[in-house]
Amino acid sequence: MIQASKLIPQGKGLAPVLVKRATTIELDWDVRQKSRFAATDSAGRDLGIFLPRGTLVRGGDMLVAEDGSMVRVIAAPQPVLVITHCKSHGTPFDLTRAAYHLGNRHVPIELQPDHLKIEPDHVLADMLRAMHLIVTEQNLAFEPEGGAYAAGHGGGHSHGAHGHDHHHDHEHDHGHSHDHDHDHGHAHSHAAAPAAAPARGRTVSIPGVAQGHVHGPHCNHDH
């Protein structure tokens, strides 16, 4: 077995000829989220992958074997649920709302501008359809967000050395002066009481749906 313990995200910095000559391994997400696994490449070689713990392997990444050879990772097609908004009665914002509720359930999600992808789950599929989203089963590569801990490799975007300057030199002029002689005791008396913390251990209900939504004959929500 040949060991590979180095990963080059998306083959960055490698000459195209090296990427082209590399053997390949096709892996689904269940394997690619592991840092240690075995695989067989397109040349029939048995590989042992040993990467730093927490490493997420993405389609297009390059592995460097102990003999110096390169192996390109391909994200294998797998069963997924593709989530889109209802073009007849919904808006793209429905996807943002869906991502919020899925994120609250710690569901791995692939975020795309016009759709979401999650792993098959009939309970979540029913919830999403109840939110008037369209859910279809397909066989596609799955590249979910890796989270902030993924060191720039979570969603395929890395700032690297871009040198983003996040310092904003806004001079906020709100057009009014603050009167420091306010009766703060009176002002605070109108503050709203904090909301009660949700009870633990209770089942989360399906999010409420905006009123006035009427299904058309082609919505395909499959309730």
C-alpha positions, -999 to 999 in steps of 0.1 A, spaced: 0 0 0 13 34 -10 8 62 16 -3 97 8 -1 123 36 0 156 17 -30 174 1 -28 203 -23 -62 221 -23 -75 222 -59 -39 215 -71 -30 251 -65 4 260 -78 8 228 -98 16 228 -135 -14 217 -156 7 189 -171 12 174 -136 -26 175 -129 -33 159 -163 -8 130 -157 -21 123 -122 -41 91 -115 -75 96 -100 -97 83 -72 -135 88 -71 -149 93 -36 -182 102 -22 -187 127 7 -189 100 34 -153 92 26 -140 126 17 -149 140 51 -125 116 68 -88 122 73 -78 86 71 -91 61 46 -80 36 20 -87 39 -17 -77 24 -51 -67 48 -78 -73 46 -115 -40 27 -120 -51 0 -96 -28 11 -68 -39 6 -32 -35 39 -13 -36 47 23 -46 83 30 -33 98 62 -41 135 65 -42 159 95 -74 154 115 -102 176 105 -91 178 69 -119 178 43 -110 164 9 -128 181 -20 -132 172 -56 -103 187 -75 -78 183 -46 -45 167 -53 -29 141 -31 8 136 -30 19 100 -25 51 90 -7 67 80 -40 61 116 -53 32 106 -76 1 127 -78 -35 116 -73 -64 138 -83 -96 135 -62 -130 133 -80 -162 139 -61 -183 108 -69 -220 113 -78 -242 102 -49 -279 104 -39 -288 139 -28 -319 161 -24 -318 192 -46 -339 220 -32 -352 249 -53 -377 276 -48 -412 276 -64 -408 299 -94 -446 303 -96 -453 315 -61 -420 317 -42 -388 338 -43 -351 329 -41 -352 342 -5 -371 309 3 -338 291 -1 -321 314 25 -349 306 49 -345 269 42 -307 271 47 -313 288 81 -337 261 93 -314 233 80 -284 249 97 -303 250 130 -305 212 127 -267 209 119 -274 194 85 -245 194 60 -256 217 31 -241 225 -3 -250 261 -10 -255 272 -46 -269 305 -59 -301 289 -72 -304 257 -51 -293 238 -21 -282 201 -17 -285 179 13 -281 142 19 -314 121 16 -337 125 46 -374 120 42 -383 140 73 -364 170 61 -378 166 26 -413 167 41 -404 198 61 -390 216 31 -420 208 9 -443 221 37 -423 254 33 -434 254 -4 -399 244 -17 -394 219 -45 -373 189 -34 -361 164 -60 -339 133 -56 -308 133 -79 -274 116 -82 -248 143 -81 -215 152 -65 -220 166 -30 -197 194 -16 -213 208 16 -200 238 34 -172 229 58 -177 257 84 -153 283 96 -130 257 111 -122 243 76 -94 269 71 -106 284 38 -114 250 23 -150 248 34 -168 262 4 -139 263 -21 -132 299 -13 -100 310 3 -90 346 10 -53 336 11 -32 367 5 -59 388 -11 -53 415 15 -90 424 21 -92 456 41 -122 453 63 -115 486 81 -143 510 73 -137 548 77 -173 558 77 -181 591 94 -216 584 106 -237 616 107 -271 606 120 -284 642 117 -292 645 153 -274 652 186 -276 629 216 -291 646 247 -272 632 277 -297 647 301 -323 621 292 -341 605 321 -325 570 316 -347 555 342 -378 565 323 -363 553 290 -354 519 303 -389 514 318 -402 509 283 -377 481 274 -393 449 263 -390 419 286 -365 393 273 -382 363 256 -384 332 276 -357 306 267 -371 276 247 -378 245 267 -351 218 262 -359 185 247 -389 196 227 -395 187 191 -389 216 168 -420 223 148 -420 229 110 -415 266 103 -446 286 97 -454 293 60 -463 328 48 -500 334 44 -515 337 9 -495 311 -9 -517 292 -34 -503 261 -51 -505 261 -89 -508 229 -110 -471 228 -117 -456 236 -83 -445 200 -79 -443 202 -41 -456 166 -37 -473 171 -4 
